Amino acid sequence: MRWFKKLFIFLFLFALLWFVVARLDVDRLLREMYHLRLVPVVIMVILFVVSFLLWNLRWWFSLRFLGKVSFWRLLPVLMAGMFVNNVTPFAGTGGEPLRAFHAQRLMRKPGLKVFVLTVLEKLFGAVVVFLFLIVSLLFVVVKFDAYPVLQGIAFLFLAVLIVMAILGVLLFGRLHWRKLLLVDLLLSGVYWFRPLFSYLQKFSSANSFRVYINRKIDHGKVFVGRWLGHKDFVAINILITLVITLVNFLTLYACFFALSFPIPFFSVVVVYTLATVLSDFSFSPGGVGIVEVLNVGLFSALGVPLEIAALVTLLNRVVYYVFALGIGYLCVLALHWKD
């Protein structure tokens, strides 16, 4: 059954890719590539570096509530976690247990508290993205008159999100995390990397690893309420997250400058948000294939020529994968050698 799911995902992504490629004007694509400007590309690379450094700053600030830890020693751990996030499905959360483990070793603090702070740090990002998602869906509902089906889907998705947010607030305190299938699937994905990390090798099976982490999550809910009660902790995390999100928008915006194509910044915000969030709900590891197709499709719906949309998406994602997969994998190997 597992091979069937993989085959289905592969065929689906291939069909989407073919749908886009078959409509490309290759001559125009090559002309646009020839006129690509180097300076905005360099700026985009710098923005990616800034984004990862800010993410590490947010994590470092959160962990400082437990004790001292080196900012630069956390950075390769963050990048290793980024790699795992991009090779496991489900909203890019597979790397958090790995990050928490290595941070706990650096700080020599209780692993449970480190894990809770690591998850909290990631959740601040989810809260900010959720707010941008609401705004983006409203934009689609109001502005995409030429695509009534897309408008209807956006309106339905918006209504579902609002209902889910209300129910989530009401039920969060009563939720039993062990009963969440998504959590178990995420932990099973992390356990797949058992040969690379010695701390996973002490668990005889994926189930024993899931039971251990779920027990830690249950205990960690006590600490969540305690840290969320610190106004400085919440305010600074939200502020850093907003800056990270803005920098991520600018990385995509810089690609349009590289191709000398004018586009409203808010359009980039909408497309980036929708593509990122929708890819997180896919089974595709790191949203690969889904983000690219959604970017191209949504930009085309906003009037961007297909060739420009394809080049912008390709340029942005290639640089992102160099960091997340290339440098991230090197960090995974470095941590493995230290073990």
C-alpha positions, -999 to +999 in steps of 0.1 A: +000+000+000+029+023+008+043+020-027+009+028-042+008+061-023+043+070-035+034+061-071+002+082-069+021+112-055+048+109-082+022+106-110+002+136-096+033+158-095+044+146-129+010+155-143+011+190-128+046+196-140+037+185-175+006+207-175+029+237-168+058+228-191+035+220-221+023+256-220+057+273-218+070+294-246+106+280-247+120+308-268+107+335-244+119+315-215+154+314-229+152+352-237+142+360-201+170+338-187+195+357-209+184+390-194+186+378-158+203+405-136+229+393-112+226+419-084+190+410-074+200+373-074+229+381-050+204+401-029+181+372-028+208+348-016+218+373+011+181+375+022+180+337+025+211+339+048+194+366+068+162+345+071+180+315+085+200+337+109+168+353+121+152+319+126+182+308+146+180+341+166+143+333+175+153+298+186+183+310+205+162+337+223+136+311+233+163+287+247+179+316+266+149+313+290+165+280+302+202+290+302+232+301+281+238+286+247+260+296+218+242+312+188+267+298+163+267+263+177+229+262+173+230+273+137+242+239+122+216+221+144+189+244+129+201+237+094+201+199+101+166+202+113+157+221+081+170+192+061+148+167+079+119+191+076+123+190+038+126+153+034+097+144+056+060+154+049+035+172+071+041+209+075+078+207+079+079+196+115+100+165+114+132+182+123+121+196+157+129+164+177+163+164+162+169+200+170+157+196+205+179+167+212+211+184+200+202+216+218+197+197+250+232+182+246+246+217+241+228+232+271+228+202+294+193+211+304+162+189+308+153+175+274+116+180+279+119+218+284+142+222+255+118+202+233+088+223+244+106+256+237+117+243+203+081+235+194+069+268+208+094+286+187+081+269+155+045+276+166+050+313+166+058+310+129+026+291+124+005+318+141+019+346+120+015+325+088-021+318+098-028+355+100-013+361+065-033+331+052-066+347+063-056+379+045-045+360+014-077+340+012-098+372+015-077+387-013-085+357-036-122+359-027-124+396-036-100+399-065-100+366-085-133+374-103-120+356-135-117+324-115-150+317-098-141+282-089-109+293-072-129+320-054-154+294-041-126+271-029-109+301-011-142+311+005-148+276+017-112+272+030-115+305+048-147+294+065-132+261+075-101+279+090-122+302+111-143+274+125-111+253+131-095+283+149-125+287+172-126+250+180-089+249+185-090+276+211-119+259+229-104+224+228-067+229+231-067+225+269-086+192+267-067+177+237-049+145+243-019+146+219-014+108+219-046+104+200-034+127+171-025+105+141-005+134+126+019+134+156+025+097+152+031+100+115+056+128+121+075+108+147+076+077+125+092+099+098+118+111+122+126+075+133+134+067+097+167+086+102+176+062+130+209+050+114+222+086+113+217+095+149+228+076+180+200+089+202+174+072+180+192+039+182+183+034+218+147+029+207+140-007+195+111+004+173+092+034+159+064+027+183+087+029+214+100+062+201+065+075+196+054+065+231+084+082+246+079+115+227+041+115+232+047+111+270+071+141+269+045+162+250+019+154+276+042+166+304+053+196+283+019+211+282+025+223+318+055+243+307+037+258+276+013+277+298+042+289+320+062+304+291+033+319+273+026+338+305+059+358+299+049+389+278+085+396+267+089+360+255+057+362+234+062+397+221+098+393+210+091+359+193+062+374+174+083+404+164+112+382+151+087+360+133+072+390+115+106+401+103+114+365+092+082+364+072+089+397+056+124+386+046+109+354+031+085+375+010+114+397-002+134+366-014+106+359-039+101+396-047+138+399-055+134+373-083+110+396-101+136+424-099+161+400-113+139+396-144+129+433-145+092+424-141+071+448-121+046+432-097+028+445-065+045+433-034+012+423-019+007+398-048+039+382-038+027+380-002-005+363-012+011+337-036+040+329-012+016+324+017-009+303-001+017+281-018+036+275+015+005+267+035-011+244+010+022+225+004+024+219+042-009+200+040+005+177+012+022+144+016+051+157-005+083+159+015+090+196+021+062+205-003+085+197-032+066+200-065+035+214-048+051+248-040+065+251-075+033+243-093+012+265-070+035+294-074+034+293-112-003+287-113-012+315-088+012+341-104-003+332-138-038+338-124-026+373-113-015+381-148+022+372-147+033+355-180+038+318-175+075+320-185+082+347-159+063+329-132+082+296-140+116+313-139+109+333-107+097+301-090+127+280-103+152+306-092+138+310-058+134+273-050+168+263-063+185+287-040+163+276-011+171+239-018+208+247-018+205+259+017+178+236+031+190+203+014+226+210+005+240+228+035+213+211+057+226+177+047+262+187+054+251+197+089+234+164+094+266+146+085+286+169+108+263+161+137+265+124+129+302+124+130+302+142+163+280+114+177 
